[in-house]
Amino acid sequence: MLRVRSATEADLPGILELAGEVEHWFGPMVAEPGFHRALHKHIADDRALVASDADQLAGAVLFGGAAPRYAVHWLVVSERARGRGAGRQLMDAVIDRLTAGRGLAEAEIVEVVTFGVDHPGAVTSGARAFYERLGFVPAEAAEDGPEGGSRQVFRYQRASPA
């Protein structure tokens, strides 16, 4: 059974292991001081969550922003845990944290940058389909990733009442 909780400094080795699984899509992270600084800052600010089963991390997410615009900075789910709900649980927990449990208000949005449609990881990773299943909508192109692959903004906004 997966459990989502705030990340701690003790989770750093596991988060770096997860990062290592996806460096071929996102570019170098594990050995990058900037990535380490971002991890430490997100953990210190209580803006990092992990999903775990038993003693092993299944996923992690870094997030931020403030009303009315929130952002998912980085989300990874271990290959062994994909398709088991870890990503959805992490995203539900992010929205709960960002909105103090009240849910997303009509004027608020959550943005994430993921692979562009022509990126080799777009289908293989399942990221685009994952965000679309959660209700995110593809928006404008974003700056290419560090590995040179295309990126696109996806946005989630609560549907207004009809």
For each residue, the residues with C-beta under 8 A, 3 or more apart:
1: 53
2: 51 52 53 58 81 84 85 86 89
3: 51 52 53
4: 49 50 51 89 90 93
5: 49 50 52
6: 46 48 49 50
7: 11 15 42 43 48 49 50 60
8: 11 43
9: 12 40 43
10:
11: 7 8 14 15 43 48 50 57 60
12: 9 15 16 39 43
13: 16 17
14: 11 17 18 50 56 57 60
15: 7 11 12 18 19 39 48 50 57 60
16: 12 13 19 20 29 30 39
17: 13 14 20 21 57
18: 14 15 21 22 57 59 60 76 77 78
19: 15 16 22 23 26 29 30 35 76
20: 16 17 23 29 30
21: 17 18 76 78 79
22: 18 19 25 26 76 125
23: 19 20 26 27 28 29 30
24: 121 147
25: 22 115 119 120 121 125 145 147 149
26: 19 22 23 29 145 146 147
27: 23 145 146 147
28: 23 31 32 35 146
29: 16 19 20 23 26 32 35
30: 16 19 20 23 35
31: 28
32: 28 29 35 36
33: 36 37
34: 37 38
35: 19 28 29 30 32 38 39
36: 32 33 39 40
37: 33 34 40 41
38: 34 35 41 42 62 73 74
39: 12 15 16 35 36 42 43 48 62
40: 9 36 37 43 44
41: 37 38 44 45
42: 7 38 39 45 47 48 62 63 64 73
43: 7 8 9 11 12 39 40 46 47 48
44: 40 41
45: 41 42 48 64
46: 6 43 97
47: 42 43 62 63 64 97
48: 6 7 11 15 39 42 43 45 60 61 62 63
49: 4 5 6 7 60 61 63 90 93 94 97
50: 4 5 6 7 11 14 15 57 59 60 61
51: 2 3 4 57 58 59 60 77 81 86 89 90
52: 2 3 5 55 56 57 58
53: 1 2 3 56 58 81
54:
55: 52
56: 14 52 53 78
57: 11 14 15 17 18 50 51 52 60 78
58: 2 51 52 53 77 78 80 81 84 86
59: 18 50 51 75 76 77 78 81 86 87 90
60: 7 11 14 15 18 48 49 50 51 57 74 75 76 90
61: 48 49 50 72 74 75 76 90 91 93 94
62: 38 39 42 47 48 72 73 74 75
63: 42 47 48 49 70 71 72 73 94 97 98
64: 42 45 47 70 71 73
65: 69 70 71 98 110 111
66: 69 70
67: 70 99 105 108
68: 105 107 108 109
69: 65 66 108 109 111
70: 63 64 65 66 67 94 95 98 108 109 110 111
71: 63 64 65 110 111 112
72: 61 62 63 75 91 94 110 111 112
73: 38 42 62 63 64
74: 38 60 61 62
75: 59 60 61 62 72 87 90 91 112
76: 18 19 21 22 59 60 61
77: 18 51 58 59 81 82 86 87 90
78: 18 21 56 57 58 59 81 82 86
79: 21 82
80: 58
81: 2 51 53 58 59 77 78 84 86
82: 77 78 79 86 87 126
83:
84: 2 58 81
85: 2 88 89
86: 2 51 58 59 77 78 81 82 89 90
87: 59 75 77 82 90 91 130
88: 85 91 92 134
89: 2 4 51 85 86 92 93
90: 4 49 51 59 60 61 75 77 86 87 93 94
91: 61 72 75 87 88 94 95 134
92: 88 89 95 96
93: 4 49 61 89 90 96 97
94: 49 61 63 70 72 90 91 97 98 110
95: 70 91 92 98 99 103 104 110
96: 92 93 99 101 103
97: 46 47 49 63 93 94 100
98: 63 65 70 94 95 110
99: 67 95 96 102 103 104 105 108
100: 97
101: 96
102: 99 105
103: 95 96 99 158
104: 95 99 108 109 110 156 157 158
105: 67 68 99 102 108 158
106: 157 158 160
107: 68
108: 67 68 69 70 99 104 105 157 158
109: 68 69 70 104 155 156 157
110: 65 70 71 72 94 95 98 104 136 155 156 157
111: 65 69 70 71 72 139 153 154 155 156
112: 71 72 75 131 136 153 154 156
113: 142 151 152 153 154
114: 127 128 131 151 152 154
115: 25 119 121 122 125 127 128 145 149 150 151 152
116: 119 122 141 142 149 150 151 152
117: 122 128 138 150 152
118: 122 150
119: 25 115 116 122 145 149 150 151
120: 25 124 149
121: 24 25 115 124 125 127 149
122: 115 116 117 118 119 125 127 128
123: 126 128 129
124: 120 121
125: 22 25 115 121 122
126: 82 123 129 130
127: 114 115 121 122 130 131
128: 114 115 117 122 123 131 132 138 152 154
129: 123 126 132 133
130: 87 126 127 133 134
131: 112 114 127 128 134 136 154 156
132: 128 129 135 136 137 138 154
133: 129 130
134: 88 91 130 131 156
135: 132 156
136: 110 112 131 132 154 155 156
137: 132 154 155 156 157
138: 117 128 132 152 153 154
139: 111 152 153 154 155
140: 152 153
141: 116 150 151 152 153
142: 113 116 151 152 153
143: 151
144: 148 149 150 151
145: 25 26 27 115 119 148 149 150 151
146: 26 27 28
147: 24 25 26 27
148: 144 145
149: 25 115 116 119 120 121 144 145
150: 115 116 117 118 119 141 144 145
151: 113 114 115 116 119 141 142 143 144 145
152: 113 114 115 116 117 128 138 139 140 141 142
153: 111 112 113 138 139 140 141 142
154: 111 112 113 114 128 131 132 136 137 138 139
155: 109 110 111 136 137 139
156: 104 109 110 111 112 131 134 135 136 137
157: 104 106 108 109 110 137
158: 103 104 105 106 108
159:
160: 106
161:
162:
